[in-house]
Amino acid sequence: MRLADDDAASRITLEDGRVLTKCDQCRQMYAERKPPGTPPCESCRVELKVDNEDAARIFQTVRGQIITRHKGQYDVVIDLNHIAVWAAIDAYGVLDRTGTFEKVLTLFHHLLKEQQESE
């Protein structure tokens, strides 16, 4: 979730129409160093396995569709809206429906737990 937001926010469109991503900028920065260096791509970027692409697409689509409950002065995130997940699975014509649903929920709860632990 954070990677996609960070990458999208760091895109630069040049006057000639080329788009530089965060990775492009990092590679250029390391190439221009004296002496030139090698960027730490292995520890920075996550490459999705092919069997996780559907789950990532669905997650990116529905990640804002959350269920909350009121707890005193603020709302607490409870879960991802399962109806929204299933609707996206249907809309994209995902073949492994149940597997994708489970992956999306696992990712959501992992990131939610990570966020709660950092607060």
LINJOMO-V129317 format. One record per backbone hydrogen bond with DSSP energy under -0.5 kcal/mol. NH is the residue of the N-H (numbers start at 1). CO is the residue of the C=O. Records with the same first field share a line. If there is no record, write none. Layout:
# LINJOMO-V129317
NH = CO ; CO
This chain:
# LINJOMO-V129317
5 = 1
6 = 2
7 = 3
8 = 4
9 = 5
10 = 6
11 = 8
12 = 20
14 = 12 ; 18
17 = 14
20 = 12 ; 18
21 = 19
25 = 21
26 = 22
27 = 23
28 = 24
29 = 25
30 = 26
31 = 27
32 = 28
33 = 30
35 = 33
37 = 30
41 = 39
43 = 40
44 = 40 ; 41
45 = 41
47 = 45
48 = 46
52 = 49
53 = 50
56 = 52
57 = 53
58 = 54
59 = 55
60 = 56
61 = 57
62 = 58
63 = 59
65 = 62
66 = 64
67 = 79
69 = 76
71 = 74
73 = 71
74 = 71
76 = 69
78 = 67
79 = 67
81 = 65
82 = 80
85 = 81
86 = 82
87 = 83
88 = 84
89 = 85
90 = 86
91 = 87
92 = 88
93 = 89 ; 90
94 = 89
97 = 95
100 = 96
101 = 97
102 = 98
103 = 99
104 = 100
105 = 101
106 = 102
107 = 103
108 = 104
109 = 105
110 = 106
111 = 107
112 = 108
113 = 109
114 = 110
115 = 111
116 = 112
117 = 113
118 = 114
119 = 115 ; 116
